[in-house]
């Protein structure tokens, strides 16, 4: 039961019942009833969580960082892959980073760590990446994230763009800092479409029968469709939802959609299996860099969506001080420049722009999808946020669409 | 008992120990099955009877049998599709594997092991990776379909990927060894002299095959059916990688319910329905066509 001692670091308060629950989880093989109880435990109330005692934490010199593959800067030195930003962090703070590229999609990763978090155990990770619109707010609603101490985030305070300082879904105290943002729009292969793509309606054009990719989630696909209808997603009504679902169903049943994709859409676009597809802007940027210069990304004239991946610290983290130091280190303009030069995603640190243009990354520095101007931000919309009661209705409308006929 | 009256305690303890031996030998397997099969199954059934939602205050155990009703009624077509695909795949696998295994078992000679290895070799690579490879091979402008299109042999909008054909073909490919190995084992065990004896009795080659080889290989066919049909029904990888908008199988739905919607109770109910359904199917199949009966009826 050595975990219990560790857990007390970042699970600030636990009652006797929780301890028993934790113990029974540890003895899973022996105590069925305890395990069953642990699993039927309700989500903890959000209130008690905001009192994490940062002052009594100690630096451990070690940190485990769980991230997506290809989601940080990379360099090959003598055949060894290194990550300059992480190396700089180790040099500056002395904290060794155990870097794990294990998030292959948020849903599976969440499914993997959720049982531990629910049982009040450590996930083994100190920093994880979680995305808005879906999983970061979900982690917040379930109170699985440590509240961050603003005084430990001086670089964030100084360098973060205003848009990232106070996301409406994460009011003070914040539980995460933006790592990268991106636009959901349309990616296309002009050789195959034969024309420039400008509108969400192009995704529904029967001329592209069997050559359109849509996303298999219930966030991007519905929200982009709502934009295409001229409806602002955040104020959309259930009536709008069913109209959007009708459009999507017709698009599917008339054979326009080839497939509802997850991550796989980008290789299908590269292979020429699809001509145009919903797309995340950094994916097209990386495809352009890796030999597919002809692929294009467009924010449709009706607008695109703005998503954000957050760095956050799950409860039960064993090195919270080292982790929050990394969260802050990411906001040093030099670090942000290193990371952004590789990702091609929207950087939350405007000061990185000058560094990039001075270090040979003019394309990134000038791209409106890396450092958007006010006009571009205007065209990127937030997603519909859903109360738990609405979520069911939303899913009932849109899941049957993306799950296929 | 006699042992109690004897002044020598040794035989008694030895017989006791001997009686205990089978149980001792079973213990590791029983503990293993208890921890890794029975306990998870109990958890699954328990979860399937919970109500609530992850974000709506968590799950509570309420004997929510309605989960089952909803799971079945809302997803009938996915169950039906999975069973259809699995049936087609099993038949295709048997049709492909039987002649191959027959040939290796009867005419393979000293190459038997090497030939078997050739069949198994691709399967040393991960299941998912092999499936993804097919999506490269079968790409619309890939190494097979590209030239066919250029030669004008198929229309420009022809495709294999993202169709039911691709999913069924992928599954057939992936499950082939599960069909082949049990078939091989049963064919290999057949005494070749029986076939010679049949021929001595003026049977044609076909008749010898039909009345000697086929009946004796039926236990293998039965095992091959089970090992192919059951996992094929629950498969979701092929549909996810090679399928399109109309190839969703019940495995994909369970995955979605569990991971995307976090409706753990619904996912558990669906999984339980699938499992119980498969169990019943197999049970009925085994009872109706118990292997021995099959052999007997085929011989007569």
Interface residues (C-beta under 8 A of the other chain):
Chain A: X28 X29 X32 X35 X36 X39 X40 X41 X42 X43 X107 X108 X110 X111 X114 X138 X141 X142 X209 X210 X217 X218 X252 X257 X258 X259 X260 X264 X271 X272 X273 X388 X389 X391 X392 X395 X399 X403 X404 X405
Chain B: X35 X39 X42 X43 X46 X47 X50 X53 X54 X55 X56 X57 X58 X59 X60 X61 X136 X139 X140 X141 X142 X157 X159 X161 X162 X241 X243 X244 X245 X246 X247 X248 X252 X253 X256 X258 X259 X260 X261 X262
